[in-house]
């Protein structure tokens, strides 16, 4: 399990009564178990309810600090990370949650009355804390299953599209396939969330058999001939050459894992792909 996708008992049917949006709510990993969420506003997934922070509650902090070592509002919910029994590095969805009835106080300052707002890192199917009924996903938290710490990622972007760059890239293939070969970017400890078509950022490296050798990369469901959409050339035999590329990863029909394909010009050439990031679309979906 490299991507946790909840299946809640409460309704997760998207509303189309109004335009869905996310503004603000930028994430930043600030410690082994903490991340911060900037002020923002979004439309709830299943209704036209607008979720905002800071809300009408007075005297709340300028940013929300989320601690994944805790269980409850502004932490993991409904389970602790230890209770999940993670066996792999795992992407967990992060939700902004709201009490549309206005009866749950803001956990950032419970002494002040006003609409309840919190952030949760979903660790189970029913991730809404008691009293909360509106929600929308605003990002991902990437967890190391050995330490239960956050894996550092840098997030950039506004609106519905956010780009994540890993502090440490993850090599996904080193090979010499001369025919289109599928590369899984989500299984095991790999970092690209499964379940949808998304843009990925890759370091594509070629150590050519001869000058002019190349590595080609294409979407997982594409079937290019001799030339793929992206091609990186090496100018000197056996000397590596690399470039960062953007590519569309497509979900595997059975597993949902994000996939691309690669191939090289010659069996004596060696191509290496390393995932360095991905684009996240905060669209009108549960994840």
Buried (B, 14 or more C-beta within 10 A) or exposed (E): BBBBBBEBEEEBEBBEEEEBBBEBBBBBBBBBBBBBBBBBBBBBBBBEBBBBBBBEBEEBEEBBBBBBBBBBBBBBBBBBBEEBEBEBBBBBBBBBBBBBEEEBBBBBBEEEEBBBBBBBBBBBBEBBBEBBBBBBBBBBBBBBBEEBBBBBBEBEEEEBBBBBBBEEBBEBBEBBBEEBBBBBBBBEBBBBBBBBEBBBBBBBBBBBBEEEBBBBBBBBBBEBEEEBEBBBBBEEBBEEBBBEBBBBBBBBEEBBBBBBBBBBBBEBBBBBBBBBBBBBEBBBBBB
